[in-house]
């Protein structure tokens, strides 16, 4: 008998198991994968997630694995370039073979039991609600609380029939791969993260482990039929629209296969019920264009530890307050439309002021609430209109 069973042992699940075990609970985490193993990912651990890893004593392990820091971002929107530091902390883009193994090891060290290669067939119920899990081999494991941290196609969410609160149809097809020998953008003194938005396209290039650069490109989902006929050709053609990025990537060498997916839902589910909780993508998943997935997973783990171990009942409310604003922003950006009208004016105003740029980047970094940023918009527009912005 366990206090908590966690289904899924990637960032949301492993971090939840670790934090609960550190609070003295008897925790079992199960996953059908064996670690280290790879999975589709945005890679980015936004600064708010980095700060959590530091507090948990795990950031040094990420650094020891050779994960490079990204202190500055260059965001090129075609005609407007935002360039600056994050207002608090730095960003890391680790391989999932690195990050997930660190978290699983930390969960075990905290005292959680982790079973790899375990396939969950369903949940166990009693008159109170969810009471455990059932393995494919018929094994029943019981706990008064089950956490579903098993991804966007969560079995736990299906078993409990978690109500869908928001559902926006998938909007993009995304591809990424790793290149070696990609030179850094020539205009910077240090390694930048690079983001580009073009009409109908989004692009990212960030340094990751082993001296590699993770290069990502997205297009509207209705172009998938054409995109898949020559994924690398379309990706490179997209990079050619982004300054000299295409030239720099072509001068390097792709070291692994291209990964491509249209399985990019935008779904918000109810996150708690009798004997169960959902964490990470199981509860809320969104397009990778804003790279929020890992940071959300770590934040959910912290909220769950406070909820379950601290006897709180407001997990759903706190999660929604933190996530829904960026969910709306993300689904809007995933439409891949160019900025027009007031949005275009606003971006130019932001680009002219370092403090505004940092605040804008802080929204995606998880350190500046969307509401706080939006409150500053009228002032920036007024400054722009009156010519007060300083170049």
N, C-alpha and C positions, 0 to 999 in steps of 0.2 A: 504494500500500500504506500502510495506516494502522496505528498501534499499537492503537487502540481505535475501534470504531464504536458510537455511542450511538443507539438507535432511540427517538425521542421527545425533544422539546426544550422541554417545560414544566419545572416546578421540579426534579424529580428528574433529568431528562436534561440540561437546560442547566447546572445546578449541577455535575453530574458532569463534563461536558465542560469546563467552566471550570476546575475544580480539577485535572483531569488535564493540561490544556494548560499551566496555571501550573507544573506539575512537569516540563514539557519534553516531554511525549508528543505524538505526532502524532494528533490526534483529529478525527473526523468525527461531527457530530450531524445527524440527518435528522428531519424531521417533515412530515406531510401538511398541517399548518396553515401559515398565513402570519401573521406577528406584526406588530403587536399583534392579538390575537384573543381572544374570550371563550370561556369553558368553564364548565360546571357546577362549583361550588366552594363550600366552607364559608367561604372568605375568610380565616379566622383564621391568622395567623402567630404561634404561641404564643411566649412569651418565650425558650424555648430556640432556636427558629428565628430570632428577632430577633437573638439573640446571635451566631448564625452569620453572618447578613447583616452585622452590624457587623464581625466579624473579617475577613470577605471584602472589606470596603470598599464595601459596597453599600447599607448602611442610609441613608446620606445621600441617595442617589438616590431611595429610597422616600419620604423626608421631603420632598425637593424636588418630588415629584409631588403634594404636598398630602395625604399619607396621615396621618390623625389617629391619635394614640396613645391607647390605652386603658390607664390605669394602675390602675383599680379595676373590680371586677366585683360586681354585685348578683345573687345567686342565690336566687330566691324559689321555695321548694318547697311553698308553700301551708301556712301555719302555722309554718314555720321559714324565716328569711331569713339567708343567709350573705352577708356583705358585707366586702370587704377588698381589699388590694393583693396582687399576685403577690409571692412571696418574693424573686424575682430578676428584674428587667427589666420590660418592658411588652409589651403585645400590640398588634399592628396588624392591620387587616382591609382590605387593599388589594383593589381591583378586579383581576381577573386580566389585564385588558388592560394594567395598569400593571406588576404584578409579573413576569409572564412575559416581557414585552419587556425589562425591566431585566436579567433573567438571561440571555436570549439575547444581548443586546448585550455583556454581560460575558464570555460564552463566546467571542464573536468577538474581543474585545479581548485576551483571553488567548492567542489564536493558534489556537483551534479553528476548523475549517471547519464552517459551518452551512448546510445546504441545506433551504430551506423549500419546501413544495408537493411534497415527494418521497414517493411512495407505495411502501412496501415490500411486495413480493409474497411473499417467503420468505427463508430463510437459505441460505447456501452452506456446504457441509460438506467436510471432508477426513478422512483416517484418524485424526486426532487428536480431532476434534469439530467444533464450529462454527468456521467460517473466514471469515465475512463475510455480506453481505446481497445480495439480488437485487431490483432495482426492477421495477415493473410494465412499464417500457419495455425490460426485458431487461438493463439495466446490472448488472454484478457489481462489487461493491466489497469488498475483502478486508482483514481484520485478524485477528490471533490472538485478540482478545477482542471480543465483542459484548455490549453492555449493553442489556437490554430495559427501557426507561423509558416504555413506550407504554401505560400505563393499565391499568385493571381488566380490559379485554378484550384483553390483550396478545397480539399476534401472535407475538412472540418466545416467550412462555410456552407458547403452543399448539404452535409448531414444535418446541420442545425437549421437549414433553410433561412440563413441570415438575410433579412430584408435588404434589398438594394435601394439606397437612398438617392443616389445619382448615377446616371449612366450616359456617357457621351460616347458615341461610336468611335472606333479607332480612326485616327486621322492621318497617320504616316506609315510609310515603309522605311525601315532604318537598316543601315549596314555599317559594320565597323570591322577593323582589323588592326594588326600591329605592324609597324614598320621600324626598321633599324636604319640608322644613318640619316635621319631627317634633321636638317639644320634648323636651329631656332630662328624665329622671326628676326630679321636683321636689325630692326629698329630698337630692340631692347637690350638692356645690359645684363639681364638675367632671364632665366627660363620663364616664359609666360605660358598661360593657358590661352588658347586661341579659339574664339567663337565667331562665326559668320552667319548672318542671315541675308539671304537673297530671295527674290520672289519665288516661292515654291520650293525653297531649299533651306536647310539648316545644316551647319557644319561645325565640328569641334575637333580640336587636336590638343591632346594633353600628354605630358610625359608620364610614363609608368615604369614598372620594375624592369630590370635588366637592360637599361638604356634604351628602351623602346618608346615609341610614340603611338598612342592609341588615336586612330583617326576615324571619325564617325561622320556619316552624312545621312540626311533624311529627305524624303520627297513625299508629296501627297499620295495617299494610299491608292487613289484611282490610277496612278501611274505604275502600279506594281506589275501589271502585265508586260509593260515595256521594260521596266527596270530589271526584271529577273532574266531577261534574254541576254544581258551582258552586265552583270552587277559591277564588276570592277571597272569596266569601261564607263558606265554611267557615274560611278563614284568619282573616278578621276576627272571626268568632264565637269562634274560639280566643283571639285577642288580648283579646277582651272579658272573658275569664276571668282576665286577668293584670293586676290592679289597674287603673290608668288607661291602660295601654298602648294598648288598642283606641281609646280616645278620642283619644289623642295622634296615633296613626297616621291615624285618620279625618280629623283636622284638617289633615293634610298632603296631599301629592299623589303618587300613584304615577307614576313617570317612565318605567318600562320594563315590558315584559310580565312576567307571573308565570312563573316556571320551576318545573316540577313533575316529579318522577321517583319511580319505584319501583325503579329500577335501582341498588339500594344493597346489594350483596353484602357478606358478611363471609367473606373467604377468605385463608388463609395458604398460600403456595406455597413449595416448595423454591426457594432464591434463587441457587444457583450449581451449575455443572456444567462439563464440559469445554469451555472456550472461551466460556462465557456466564455472565452475572449478571442478576438482576432487581432493579430499584430502584423505590421508590415504590409506587403502587397495583398495578403489575405483579406485585410480589412479595407484598404484604400490603395488603389493603384492608378498611376497616371502616365501619360506619354513621357518618354525619356528626354524630351527636348529641354527640360529644366533640370534634369539630373538630380531628382529629389529622393529617389528610392532608398538608397543606403542610409542617408541621413534620417529619413522618416522611420526606417526600421529601428535604428538605434534610439531615437526619441520615444517610439512606442514601447520599447523594452524598458526604458526608464520609467515611463508612466505606469506600465503594468506592474513593475516591482513595487512602486509606491502604492498602487491600488490593492494588489493582492496581499502583500506583506503588511501594509499599513492599514488595512481594513477600510479603504476608501470605496466609494461607490460611483465616482464621477469620471471614470475613464473615458466613456463615450463623449461626454461634454467637452472634456479637456482636449481630447484628440481632435474633435471637429473644429474647435476654436482655433487650434494651431494649423490644421491642414486645409480646411475648405477654402480659405482665401487663395492659397497658392495653387490649389486644384483648379479653381476658376481661371487663374492667370495662365496656368499651363495649358489647359484645353484651348484657350484663346490663341496662345503662341503656336500650338501644334497645327493650326490652320495654315501656317506658313505664308501669311499675307504680309505685304510690305506696309510699313508705318505710313499713314497718310494724315492729313489735316492736323488737328491738335496733337495727335501722338507724335507726328514727325517734328513739330515745333518743340514739344516737350523733350524729346531725345536730344535735339540740338542744344537746348538749354542745359540739360544734364551734362552733356559732353563738355561744356564750357566751364564747369565748376567741379573741382576735384572732390569737394565734400559731397556734392550731389551724386557724382559717379560712384563714390564709395557707398552711399546710402542705397543707390540702385542695385549695386552688386550685393549689398547686404541682404536684400530681399531673397535672392537666390541662395545666398549662403546660410540662410536661416537665422540670421542675427538681427535683422530689421523686419518687424511685422509688416505685412502688406498694407494694413490700415495706416500705420505710421508713415509709410512712404507716400501713400495717396494723399494724406493730409498736407504734405509738403508740396504737392503738385501745383495748386493755385499760386503759391508764392513764387515758384520757379517760372511759371508762365508769365506772371506779372513782370518779373525781373527781365525776362526775355523780351517782352513787348516794349519795355521802357529802355532797353539797351543797357541794363545794369550788369548783365552777366560779364564776367571777366574771362578773356581768352586765356 
